[in-house]
């Protein structure tokens, strides 16, 4: 889902919430030049040509009143719920969509003038899949500052040929990294947490250190899996709570930068 903000009306407000519920009718009068009419702006920075074409076709088919302002789709507030549902449906069919940087968001720049086309395309896919806020200016990549260390690792991994492809079958189960982090975080706070313990014991044996989630460096993933395996070993060996707590904390800390 693209970032959303509102303008016009009695005042100006910003929101990144996605509305739920059945879409309203789209037969709404819309004058984009009327300052009294509240408008919703969808930031589509980074969308591919094919994704934009699919969106334009869908908007025309269902008769959504709209205009384009550069990289933004602008619609009247009255149809926001319906348009949100359209975006959700499109994301399921042709997503994921890139997450753009917010205006004024602290950022870090990477110059990639010497990178080959294939590596740039892999990087673009990885940034989108990892939902890292970013923007491109030619071969200059701008990312959210708080994701700088993750992107550094990603760049190193792509240069070393260590990033898994979406086409590869040797990929971690969906949501494995987030599930593992969540369980480790719960155990680090309460080592007797039964569901978290079961989650680790069930999930870790299914993970391969050489099959990371898409976009994550093999080296980083292998380090996460190793600590997960260490924790499983301690559970099965009946280690004391202090040892278990220490290992659960290590697993949480090593996974945290990537979730």
ZIRA-V305577 format. One record per helix or strand of 2 or more residues. SS is the DSSP state (A for helix, B for strand). FROM is the first residue (numbers start at 1). TO is the last residue. If there is no record, write none. Layout:
<<SS FROM TO> <SS FROM TO>>
//
This chain:
<<B 3 7> <B 39 43> <A 49 62> <B 66 69> <B 72 76> <A 77 94> <B 107 111> <A 117 129> <B 134 137> <B 140 144> <A 145 159> <A 176 189> <A 194 206> <A 218 237> <A 241 256>>
//
